[in-house]
Amino acid sequence: KNVGFANVMQLEERDADGNVFGWDISLSGDASKISVSGHDYDKAYSFVKIYEVDSFFYPDCMVLNPEFIGDGTCLEFEPYYTAQCGYDGGDCSTPIPVSGYPECYVRLPSKVGDTTCNDFFPYNTKQCGYDGGDCETPVQVEGYPECYMTDPSRIGDEKCQGWVPYYTIECGFDGGDCPVEN
C-alpha cells in the first residue's frame, strides 16, 4: 500500500504565491494529512507544515451555507455552532457552563436571563431554562407534530430561517422555506 505523499496541485499554481516560492500542498496516501511547504522570501526561510485533514474539514457538518464555516464571523446558532462544525470552524469559542443551569452550556452565559429572548439553540432549551426565562415555552407547530418553537408563525412564512429549530427535518426545513441540503 502506498502511504507516501502525492502532489495535488498543478505546476503553474505552485510556481509562486506572493512572497512564497515553490508553494506545494500534498495529501497523504491515506488522505489523513495535508502537508504544506515552500520558501518565504520576506522571512528568508523554508517551511513544511503538516495538518490533520479533519482539522480543516468537517465531514459531519451539514449547513445551508458551508462558506460561512471559518470565515471569521461567529454564527452562534445551530447547525454552525456545534462540535460537528467546529463551533463555526473556530470562529466561535467553545460553550461555557451557565451558573444555575447545570446542563446548560452556551457561548455567552451573560445572554441567559438578560431579558432578551435568544430564540435559538442552545439558549432557548429546557436545559437553559428557555433562555433563563427570557423566552416563552416552545409550542408544537401545527402540521409538524415533532416541531416545537416559541414563534410558530415563522414556519412557512416564505423566509428561510437556516438554523435550528427552524431548519430541521421535524420542522420541514422551515415549512419548506429553506432548500433541503444532502
Secondary structure as UniProt FT lines:
FT   STRAND          5..7
FT   HELIX           11..14
FT   STRAND          16..17
FT   TURN            18..19
FT   STRAND          20..28
FT   TURN            29..30
FT   STRAND          33..40
FT   TURN            41..44
FT   STRAND          45..52
FT   HELIX           53..55
FT   TURN            59..60
FT   HELIX           66..68
FT   TURN            69..70
FT   TURN            78..80
FT   HELIX           83..85
FT   HELIX           86..89
FT   TURN            90..91
FT   STRAND          96..98
FT   TURN            99..100
FT   STRAND          101..106
FT   HELIX           109..111
FT   TURN            112..113
FT   TURN            121..123
FT   HELIX           126..128
FT   HELIX           129..132
FT   TURN            133..134
FT   STRAND          139..141
FT   TURN            142..143
FT   STRAND          144..149
FT   HELIX           152..154
FT   TURN            155..156
FT   TURN            164..166
FT   TURN            169..171
FT   HELIX           172..175
FT   TURN            176..177
//
